[in-house]
C-alpha cells in the first residue's frame, strides 16, 4: 500500500471547454468541492489563477492522495465576475513532487545515511552540544529538577515522530489501575496554544480543541493536565485530581526539569535509524541514552511475533546497563462509528463493508503504520491520505474525499467527533506484549520506592 499525489485534473478526467466530464461520479465529486463552478471553462480559469503565488501547505510535507481545500476567497472567472467559492486544492504537481522527493530522500537517509544526511551533519553536532550542555547543567544541579509527592513514570522516545507511545500509555493506565494505583497524566499538549496556565480535563470534559488530540484521547482513560512546563502541569493535575497516586508523563523523556522514578522508552522497527541527531538523523538524543532508562519497549510489526523483535530494533550498547526489554504488537480491537458511537469488531466490519470504496486518513507521527495495520487486517483501502502529525482536520477537506467510508486513527477521531459525516470510522488498537510480567514488574518497582 502506498500514497500517491494526484491532481484534481486527474480526478475529473478530460474536460471540454463548456461542459463537465461525462462521468456522473466525477461531476458529483467536483461540484461537492466547488458548488459555485458551473463549467469547466470557469474551473480552468480558477486553476490557472491558483497555480502562481500559492503557498505550499503543511500537507505537502507528506504525499497525500488529495490535498484539502482552503478557506474561502474571492476568485474571478474569465469574464471578471467574482465567484465566492472555496479555494481549490490544486498546486502544480512539479512543485509538490519536488518537495515530496526531498522529504522522502531525507527520511530514507535518516534510516541508512547518504549525501543529504552528510551535508546536515555539522548541524547535528550543534544538537549534540546543546543536549550535552543541558544534561550537564541538570547533572551538576545548576538547573533544578522538581520532585513531586507521588511517583512519576516517564514514557517517551529518542526517535522523532510516532513510535506507538499513545497506545502504550493507554495500556499502562489500565494495568496500573488494575493493580490498585490511580494514574494521572501530564503532557505537552501539541497542536494547540496552551497559554500561561495549565489546562486539565477528564473523560467527556476533555476537548481536543483545548487540550490537543493525544491528551483528549488519553483523558478518556485518566485525568490529564497539559502545559509545556510538565512540572506546572503535574501540580495542576494533583490540585484538581487529588486522588492521583502515580503520574505518567507522556513524551517527557527529554523534559529533565520533571523528576522521575521510572523511564520507559518506546521504539519501533526503525530503531535509531542512522544513529545521528537531528537534522542529519532522526534522534533527539544520542543512542547511548537508552543505556540509562529502565524499560525499552519495541513496537513490532504485526507480521512478527511479539517474542521476536524486528531485526533493525536497537539494542543498548552497554550490556551491563541494559534495560529490561519488551516487545509489543498493536492489534485492531474495534471500529467506532463517529456519528453514532456504535462499535463493531474488525472481522464483522470487514464483512459488512467489503464492497465499499474506502479511504484512510492519518495525521500521526508515522502514517504508514496505520495504513499497514488496515492492510494486515484485511481492509481493502483504495485511497490513503497522510497528513502531518496533529493535523487539524476541517469539515471541508473530509467532505472533499471521494469515498463511501473514511477510516482514521483514534487520535485523529478525537478531533473529528463533532463533524457531521456518517462516513467517518475510527480504528482502535491495543498492544499485546511479549512479557506477561512486564506491568507487574513496574508495579513492584513503584512499591519499592523509598519515598512512597
N, C-alpha and C positions, 0 to 999 in steps of 0.2 A: 504494500500500500504506500502511496506517495502523494505529495501535494503538487499541484500544478497551477501555474498562473495562466488564466485565460482572460482575454479582454471581453468587454460586453459585445463587441462586434462578432466574436465567435459565438456568443450566446444567441444573438438574434439572427445570425446567418447572413446570407446575401440580401442586400436591400435595393429596391428600385427607388428612383428619386421621389416618388409621390405616394407610395403605399407601403404598408407594413409587410414583413415577410409572410409567407403563406401559412407557416406553422402556427396554429392557434395557441399551442403551448408557449412558444417563444413570444408571440404577441402579448399574451397574458402576463408573462414574466416581465417584459419591458414596461408595459403600461402600469403594472403594480408599482414599479420604482419611479416611473416618470408619468404620472397621471395627466399632466398638462400637455404633453407632447402628442401632437395629432398626426404627424407624418415623419417619415424617415429623413426628409429634407430638413425639417426643423431639428430632428435628432442629430444629424450630421453637423449642422451649424453649431450646436452646443458642444459637440465633441471637439470640433476644431478650435473653438474658443478655449476649451479647458485643457488643451494639450500644452499650452505655453504658460509659464509662470506659476504653475500649480505647485504647492508644497508637497513633498513626499510624506505621506502619513507614517505613523509608527508601525502600522500593519505591514509596511513594505520591508521591515527588517526581517520578516519571515516570508514564506511563499504561500499566501492564501490562494484558494481557487477563485474566489470572488472578492474584490475589495468593496467595503461597505460605503453607503452614501454619506455625504457630509451635510452640515446644516444648510438650511435654505438660503439662497441668494438670488439676486436678480440676474437673469440670463437674457440674451437678446436673440431673436430669430433673424432670418435672412432679411426680413423687411424692417427690422429695427424695433419692432414692438416688443415690450418687455414680457417675459413669461416667468412667473414666480413658480419655479419647480425646484426639486431637490437637486443639489449639486451631484452630477453623475459620478459613479465610481469608476472613472476611466483615467488612466495615466498611460503614457506611451510605454509599450512593452519593453522597448530598448532600455529605458531608464530603470524600470523595475527589475529587469533581468540582470543588469549590471550590478545593481545594489544587492540583489539576492545572491548573485555569484560571489561577490565579495564576502558577504556574511557566511555563505556556505563554505567558502575556502577557509575562512578564519576558524569556523567550528571544526572543520576537518583537521586543521593544523593544531588546534588545541588538543586534539587527541593523539596525533602522531608526529607533530612538528613539520617544519617546512620554511620556505623563504620568508613568508609574511610573518611568521612567528619569530624568526631570527631577527628581522628588522625591528620588531617591537621589544626585543629582549632588554635593551637599555632601560625602557620604561618599567619593566618588571623588576629590575634591580632597585629602582626607586620604591616600588611597592614593598619589596623585601626589607629595605631600610626602614620604611615607615612602620612596618609590622614589628621589626626588631626593637625600634625605639619605644613603641607603645608597650611591648612586653617588658622591656627593661624598666620603664617608669613604674609600672604596676608591681614588678618584682621587687624593686627597691623601696616600695612604699611611697614614692613621690606622687603617685596618683592613688586615690583611695578606692578600695574595694568595700562595698557596703554589704554587711551581713544582715539577714532577716531573721525574725523569731521562729520561722518554720524552715524545713529543709527545701532546697531548690535543686531541681533536676533540669539541666540544660540539654535541649535537643537541637542539633544544628548540623552543619556540614562545612567542609572547606572547599567544595566544588561549587562554583557559581551556578545558579539555576536550580531546577527541580530535581530532587533525588528520591522523593517519596516521604518527606517529613510529615506532611499533614495526616495521611492515613496511619502512620506510626504513632503520632501523638494521640489520635483518637483511640487506638488500641491500648496505649499506655494509660490513658484516663480510665478506661473501662477496667483494666487489670488492677490498677491501684484501688479503685472503688470496691472491687470485689474482695480486696484484702484489707478493708477497713479504713482506708485513707479517704480524705475529702480533697480532691485535687482542684486547683485553680490554675489559670493560665495567664501569662503575660506575653505580649507580642509587640512588634514594631508598628503594625497597622499599615502595611504597604498599600499603596493605591489611593489613599485618602490623606487629606491635610488634617492632622490631629489637632494642632493648635497648642497653646501653652499648658493646658490642663489635660491630664489623662482622661480617657473615655472608658466606660465599662458597660457590660451587659451580660445577660444570661438568657438562654432559651429564646422564646419568641420576641423578647425585648431587644435582641441583638440585631442590628441592621447593618448590612454590607455597606450602605451609603455612609454610615457614621464610623464604623469600625474597620472596614476593609473586608475583602472576600474571605480570606482564610480565617480571620478572627470570628466573623459571623458564622462560619461553618463550625468552628471549634466550640463556639459558645452554645451550640445545641447540646453539647456533651458536658460542659463545665463552665463555671463563671470565668469571665476574661476581662482584663484591663489592657489597654493599648496606649503606648507612648514611645517615642524614640529613646527616652531615658527609661530603661527597663526597671531601674530601682524605684522611680516615681510610680511607674505602673504597678509594681508589686505592692507598694504601700497603699495605693488606691484600692487594689484588689482586697487586701486584708481589712481595710477600713469598711468597705461596703459588703464584703462577704467574710465575716469574722470566723465562720466555721471552717474555713480553709486550713488544712493541716499539711499540705505539700504544694509547692508551686512548680509548674512546668514552664520553663522559658522557651518558647517556640522561636527557633532560629536565633539563638543567643550565644552561640559558641564564641563569637569574636567580641561580645559585649562584656569586657573584663571588669567593668565597674560593678556589675552584679555578682556578688559572691555565690558560689555554687558548691554543692556537695557531691553531685554525680554528673558526669558529662557523657552524653551519648551522641556519636556522630553517625549520620546516615550517608551511605554512598550507593551508587548503582553500578551497572556493568561497565561504565566509563572509568571507574576507579579515580585516579588522579590525573588522567589524561597524559599530556606530555611532561607533566611534573613541574611546569613553570607557573609563576604567579601572573596575575593579570597585568597587562593585557596580552602578553605573549602566550599565556596559558590560561587555564580555567580556574586556577586556585586562588583563594582568598588569603591563605596562609601556606607556608611550606608543608610538604607532605609529612615531615617529621612531627608535625603537631599531633598526628594520630597516635604517636607513642605515649601521649600524656592524657589520653581520655580513658574512661572506664569501660565503655562498650562501643564496639564497631558493628553496625548493622548494615548488611549488604542487601539491597533491593534487587533480587534476582529476576531475570526474565521469566515469563510464565512457562516457557518451554523447558526450563531446567527444574530439576528437583530442588526444593529448599535446602536439602542436605548438601548440595553441590553448588557452591558459589561460582559466579562467572569467572572465566579464565583471566579477564582483564581487571577484576576487582583487586584493589590494592591491599597488600598485606603490610602492616607496620614493619619497619626495618629492624627495630631493636627487639629481638626475641625476648629479652629479659623483661622489657616494659610493655610487652604486647598486651593489648586489652582483650577482654573476653569478646569473641566474635560470634555473631549470629547472622543467619541468612533468613530473609523474609521474601515472600512471594505474594503479590497482590492478586486477589481472586474476586471476580464480579459477584456481588451478592444480590442486588435487586435493581430494577429500573423504577424510577419515580416520575409520574406524570405531574409536571409543574402546575398545571392549571387546576387539577382536581385533587392532587395529593395521593392518588391511588398508586399502589406499589404492585409489582409483578416480578416473579422470578425470571432470570435471564433466559432460561430454556423456553418458558411459556411466551415471553415477549418475542423471542426469535421466531417461534412457530406462528404467532398471530400476525407478524408483520413481514413475512418472508417475501411478499410481492411488492412491498412499499419502496419508493425511492427515498433512500436515507442519506442524510448529510450529517457530518460530525464536526463540531467546533471545539477548540481547546485554547483557552487563554491561560496556560500554565507554564511552568519553567521548562518543561520538556514535552511539547505536544505529541511527538511521535509515539511516546509511551502509551498515551491514551488511545491513539488510533490502532496501535498494535494489540492492545487489550481487547478492543472491539473485534478485530480480525480473528484473534485466537478464541474469542467467544462464539465465533461462527456468524457474526453480524456482517452482512454484505453492505459496505458503505460505498456509495457512488461518488461522493464529494467530501473532501476533507479541507477544513479551513483552520489554519494555525495562526493564532494571534499572540501578541506579546503577553508576558506574564502580567496578571492583574488587569487585563484589558477590561475597560468599562463598556459593555455591550449597550447598544441602543435598540429601541423597538424597530427603527427603520432598517438597520443593517440585518437584523434577523429576518424581518419581513421580506427582505430582498432575496433571500436564499430560496432557490427554486427546488424544493424538495417536499415530499409528503410528510417526513418526520425529521426532526433535528435532535441529535444526541449531543450531550455535553457532560463535563465532569461535575461532580457535586460542588466543587469550588466555584465553577462558573455559575451553577444554578443558584448559588447564594445571592447573586446579583440580578437574577432574571425571574425570580418567583412572582413578581408583580406584573410581568409582561403578559399581555393578552394574546397569547399564541398557543393554540391547542396542540401544535406540532412539537412542542418542547418536552424532552425527556432527559432525565439525569441518570447516569450510571453510578451507583455506589460500589466501592470496592473495600475489601477488608484484608489485612495481611495474615498470612499463615507463616509460622516461624519454625525454624529447624530445631530449636532448643525449647522443649516444653517447660523447662525450669527457669527460663530467662527472667520472667517477671517475678517469680518467687525470689530469685537472687537479688533483684532490685529492691524488693520489699524488705528482705533481710538486711541489706546494706543500709536502708533508711533507718531501721530499728536499731542498728548498731552504732549510729552516730551519737557521740557522747553528749551533745548539747540537747538532743531531743529525747 
